[in-house]
Amino acid sequence: MLTRLTIRQFSINNGKMTSTSRLSWLYRWLDVYEDFVGLKEVKKAQRAVNDAERAFITSQKERRSYSDELIKLQTELVRVRLAMEKLSRSDDAYLEFFKNEHDLFKKEKSAQLDLKKQDDIERQLFSSLQLALRESQEKEKMRIERTKYWSIIGSVVGALAGIVGATLSNRYRMQEFRNLANESQQLYQDLIVKQEQSISQLKNDLVDLSSKNPYENVLLLNEQSEQRIQSKIIYHTGFLLMFLNLLKNLIIQQRRVFRSQVKSLSSIQDAVNDIQDAGIVKRFSQDKGFGFITRNSNGDDIFVHFQSILGTGFKTLQEGQKVQFKNYYYFCFHFVSSFYLILLDVLVNDQISNTNDSQSEASETLTSDRHIGIVRKYVENRGFGFITRKSDGADLFVHSRSIRRAGLESLQEGMEVEFLAVQSNRGAEAKDLRIINRLDSIKTTNNQKKEFSDANINEQETGIVKQWNKERGFGFIRRKVDGTDLFVHVKSLKDGLQSLAIGQQIQFRIGKNEKGEEATDVYLTKNE
């Protein structure tokens, strides 16, 4: 019985040791994986953050306890002092209260010192917590970037390994196919040799049978030749069928391998193209229509063309703008296999719009009816410019061809025009221009408005005090004519007025200074 128990206990201990060794082997591989990916550093940083947080919370609790103790001592000290004020100094109890006050005062000083030390410790622990938290965040970002790039590298390596394996298997099958072709050729040559031997044997048989009955010999020879021909036909037909089946299987396998390679390459390209990144515009040439963007992740410069910018109107970028974009990788072969990176689908100021890439350059669609706008810019030597639409303030591209069709030679900045908005491959474009007001008429209108305002600037008007600051001596008046606000100073008050009140009705004139228009010669109305 003791022997059985000992053997059973030994087997249980042996099983536990085996399971422990397997678990240790598994944990060792997990440690290697975490060290490779960067999880071990992240966990270590997180543990440091947790330790710093616990120390900070403990320090806060101790500081609160010191603060509570100090408040209690101060309260007791106030109570003792109030009691001393009620007693006479000749009383014996006054001496006891004085001793208590002295002891409480020393304890208060000690508690204040302890509280100050604890405050310093708490600040140091808070600084260490912030440092540990920043370090943990940086390590987490590094781990995410490392995982992303390793996933891309792994997918590319896996696809290349699949391509290499498929190529090797294809080469092995082609080698087998060549061996079968060589064997079939050798069999064909052997058949020819056997046929020649059979023909020579047939000749010998004919010579041997020439002395016998000719009719019987001929019939016998015919039967033998028919049997030989049938056997050869059956043999060759079976061999050809087997060869055709083998060739068909090889073609099917080749098609499957080719399709799998194409799918793997397309999946790699889609995985790489779907990665969305962000960056800052480094420089952009509006004349040439291209520039470069600095990627936030690794600081690389990426080429960008104006046709990749989503949106309508004047497609351009400014230096320092934050943009979002997608990277597209293309496989190009020029003497040496290499990769070229082109930036497409640029999103500026978080405005995302879908574009139809299959639209040809000559296609144009009518977007709306005729609009009115003002010529913002026109480059005469290059033959294009931009018009600002009055309805929504959008910029539309205009070409010299659209101007010549309307019988115009050029445009000037500030002209008011009527146009038809169309959608082309450049974005929104203005067609069929008609001039409403030329630059001279606009200047004349502006001068007339200015003269009219100057003529009416000294007329007496009425208004209501909207706001008045007594301490600083100025405020604002609401005009009854157009409801605009005018500045008024205490120096402009007449008839002995020293101040104004909100809601008072006044009479005034309008004057001008270097800052603009203001109210002068301010009087109260007769009703006021």
Secondary structure, 3 states (H helix, E strand, C coil): CHHHHHHHHHHHHHHHHHHHHHHHHHHHHHHHHHHHHCHHHHHHHHHHHHHHHHHHHHHHHHHHHHHHHHHHHHHHHHHHHHHHHHCCCCCHHHHHHHHHHHHHHHHHHHHHHHHHHHHHHHHHHHHHHHHHHHHHHHHHHHHHHHHHHHHHHHHHHHHHHHHHHHHHHHHHHHHHHHHHHHHHHHHHHHHHHHHHHHHHHHHHHHHHHCCCCHHHHHHHHHHHHHHHHHHHHHHHHHHHHHHHHHHHHHHHHHHHHHHHHHHHHHHHHHHHHCCEEEEEEEEEECCCCEEEEEECCCCCEEEEEHHHECCCCCCCCCCCCEEEEEEEEEEEECCCEEEEEEEEEEEECCCCCCCCCCCCCCCCEEEEEEEEEEEEEEECCCCEEEEEECCCCCEEEEEHHHHHHCCCCCCCCCCEEEEEEEEECCEEEEEEEEEEECHHHHHHHHHHHHHHHHHCCCCCEEEEEEEEECCCCEEEEEECCCCCEEEEEHHHECCCCCCCCCCCEEEEEEEEECCEEEEEEEEECCCC
